[in-house]
């Protein structure tokens, strides 16, 4: 045993055991002999130390004493320990027969229990290393409610409040999550939406109008007419369309269609197959003001809507809208302008109120007085590429010669103009070529449509026939066939030519009418028919129409005005042919069944399946158009456009196929629907320029129409699109 000095022995004797460990001391005896040199001898006050239980992040330190019982210096080369414990200093020298301290610290950074060894490495040959076992635990249930906090792997969401834990009772609407379920304190029924007084925004998960009933919340389906606001939108449960008018079906109000916000007792009756104003009459007295699409001219005297047409020019299955404005650029209402043609593509159409110059394609005449757009027509597939083509006329090119241009559908839809026409028909002096254009007529049944163009020939009317396909430029006089009449009535231009299979042989027929023809009597009127056949019609020069065509209707009384207007309708009676409609000036409109009997002359009054008599106050009919199945009964209806109407604002009338085989009716009292211009709507001649054929513009399967009012707003003009939505 190493010798110790008496003073150091006294120091050692005074040491006692600590709470965490005992001081390891050697036993010495004082011999009274002189001290001798002894090597370093390390001893520490503790062998274990427990820091106890500490809050997370708290730092605690303690000091231990290191003794050197030898007389030589004790060199501790390393004092080391792993986290979360640390020690200072990391090295030290303890002189002989003395002591020094080492500070041990701990800082809790997680909720694990830690036990690590503090190791002192020295030059004590007998005991080169001494270890002290350290331990510490982090507090996990500070509030003592029996639930460890979540961060420590427990389920207590607030470890500072003993009243908050998964076993507590939830008190709603105090912004405290007492039961630690993580759900909103403002969603008592657990439907995912907070009570509206706390959070009124459904997009932010609020707006629950009944927070004790999970069936009520903004995301719920609201069944109408059950007096329950299950979707919490605050809307009237008896006003589903939100137009401010309650449904009459449940005895709550006067709205005759509570699924359409445009239909109610304050609605504007529009030509669309619906009872917009809930007066019990569908489309009676309809206004152009309610048309969903309206396109305006760019100048004061454009006469926009003088002509309109529908054709699927881009081949997408939807019909596009073509508008002719022949007086674009005119300086006065009676002056000629260069004119323009606008192509509005469907899917979707340009917004209502757009100018014609804002169309998908808009082009004007090359000369300042060309009158381009006097007539526009869906000529059908004239160039045999499988897509509808567009025919347009400029009746005043070359000082009145006129021209007809056929543009391919693709070209018309994507920026083409008259210079890119696939076929051009030019008139001679004063021909005014293109004053009338046929629509979708295939006379020879080859699947390629033909071009039929009206023009003036001296003091008479004339018509030129060009079979498709054709390309290049050609004089109108060199057409495949040319026929002239003996009358000058302008109804020939505005009404003719029309086409359809009226004799049931599978070929389209071409009909031309002139209510002022002198065929059987002065101004008696006549209707000529060129019946379709595989052999093409031809002529070398102009031929008298009366010798080339079948005269199937004629007036035998002076000024009778028979065949003043003629139209070909759909197959109303279901026998495979088109029906024929003939208007006798000031007298009646006759609906006549098609069939082989139409190949020979007949009296419309005797052959009519239905007759609508005209009164003295009724305006003359200018155009007769097949409007498709407007009323939703499965068969086509007929639409007549008057030259002017009550107050000269424009008047058009629809006659339903439901009256077929029904006898005689009065036009004013038995019409099915009417479209009336008004001074309040700035109309001048609403309905003029009606598209020759209907088309499906919006893709709903119902036929729609385009129409115009070239005199709108003092001749600026307006084009209308009416979408059909027949009542169920």
Buried (B, 14 or more C-beta within 10 A) or exposed (E): EBBBBEEBBEBBEEBEEEEBBEBBBEEBEEEEEEEEEBBBBBBBBBBBBBBEEBEBEEEEEBEBBBBBBBBBEBBBEEBBBEEBBBBEEEEBBBBBBBBBBBEBBBBBEEBEEBEBBBBBBBBBEEEEEBEBBBBBBBBBBBBEBEBBBEEBEBEBBBBEBBEBBBEBEBEBEEEBBBBBEEBBBBBBBEBBBBBBEBBBEBEEBBBBBBBEBBEBBBBBEBEBBEEBBBBBBEBBBBBBBEBEBBBBEEEBBEBBBBEBBBBBBEBBBBBBBBBBBBEEBBBBBBBBBBBBBBBBBBBBBBBBBBBBBBBBBBEBEBBBBBBBBBBBBBEEEEEBBBBBBBBBBBEEBBEEEBBBBBBBBBBBBBBBBBBBBBBBBBBBBBBBBEBBBBBBBBBBBBEBBBBBBBBBBBBBBBEBBBEEBBBBBBBBEEBBBBBBBBBBBBBBBBEBBBBBBBBBBEEBBBBBBBBBBBEEEBBBBEBBBBBBBBBBBBBBBBBBBBBBBBBBBEBBBBBBBBBBBBBBBEBBBBBBBBBBEEEEBEBEEBBEBBEBBBBBBBBEEEBBBBBBBBBBBBBBBEEEBBBBBBBBBBBBBBBBBBBEBBBEEBBBBEBBBBBBBBEEEBBBBBBBBBBBBBBBEEBBBBBBBBBBBBEBBBBBBBBBBEBBEBEBBBBBEBBBBBBBBBEEBBBBBBBBBBBBBBBBBBEEEBBBBBBBBBBBBEBBBBBBBBBBBBBE
